């Protein structure tokens, strides 16, 4: 008896953005441990009869401790089954994958990682733009906008983030963006740099907004939606579709 | 008669890493315009009878001009068909997507963008590591290692790339990495920073190597493989599998 764990990136939430490999692993799973963001219609692809176990965080509710998730994962695998650990987007991008990999390795359980569509790529596609531009946007960077205490991470590299030639994507940055934008503009980033706010990408609640860095900071200083959102700014292409 | 263009990211080359949406678009395509990197077994998923047109670049051979590709795309769509423009990885990441979007929009042809698994995420999954690490690798950045003339881009942001807390992925950087590594070490990046060389990710020729920044620079100063490769460096997790 020895189980197998597939760490599967679900993409942003739209079942059509699952990979063929992810869909296959769901179809054959004995248990699926899922985050709230990766739930919904994707779970309908799991094998009927599979255990579906929600282990995700959700704003405003207490979330299971990471060591509890790791223990569940090991317990399900030790029971001999095929376990899918479904993580939204790509599990290796701000997904706390490492802690779970360490636990599974320590338990000598075999595993694989199945990449998923990271949310920034789904957001850019939904907006109808590329993330890079020939000659003018040749660096793309992803950062988290909040630290464990909910504030802007103290070691954030402001010089790198104020580079007008980079396309920057901020995860979980709605509450801290007014402070971040002020710091970036102080370092010379133009307030009229194009910015996108992409809420609930890949779900029926998806909403896309095109603004500028200064206007987005002002908007978020007023009110922050409870929907998960990405912020993208930089020399974005003057194309784009589907904005709200 | 009016056609429709789906700009489809193929992922790194492994058909299992196509999204369900990409597979659907291939099955219904009248024509597929593909890059060399996105070819191979993925094309077997196209509708039998679809026109399969290679328009990609390949090292050492003259490549079609970008305006020729755009014109072909418009011509196929104007003929009234469903056209898939297949781009390796995610088309919006160093894929010259914008030029083709502009051409299709100028011709008033309807289109959509289907995101694909970007090669760095496939490479990290194949190596068994996440790209981010809690607290120690909280910024991820992607850059191209060569300019139109094959040299290191002159406007590359060395300070951002020398940040020891970022995970950096260099596309098309095999030939210029010795020069880049020297510049980064001059700016204080430790020579023993972990580095990966991921060749031909998602294909049967895949080869993964784990080294350090200094050792990789030395290796690439000697000989460069003709296979497409990604370079990843930064505070990478001490996990990892499948290295050659």
Interface residues (C-beta under 8 A of the other chain):
Chain A: X9 X11 X14 X15 X16 X17 X18 X19 X20 X21 X23 X24 X90 X91 X92 X93 X94 X95 X96 X97 X98 X99 X101 X102 X105 X112 X113 X114 X115 X116 X117 X118 X121 X122 X124 X125 X126 X128 X129 X130 X131 X132 X133 X134 X138 X139 X140 X141 X142 X143 X144 X153 X155 X156 X157 X159 X160 X163 X165 X166 X237 X239
Chain B: X9 X11 X14 X15 X16 X17 X18 X19 X20 X21 X23 X24 X90 X91 X92 X93 X94 X95 X96 X97 X98 X99 X101 X102 X105 X113 X114 X115 X116 X117 X118 X121 X122 X124 X125 X126 X128 X129 X130 X131 X132 X133 X134 X138 X139 X140 X141 X142 X143 X144 X153 X155 X156 X157 X159 X160 X163 X165 X166 X237 X239
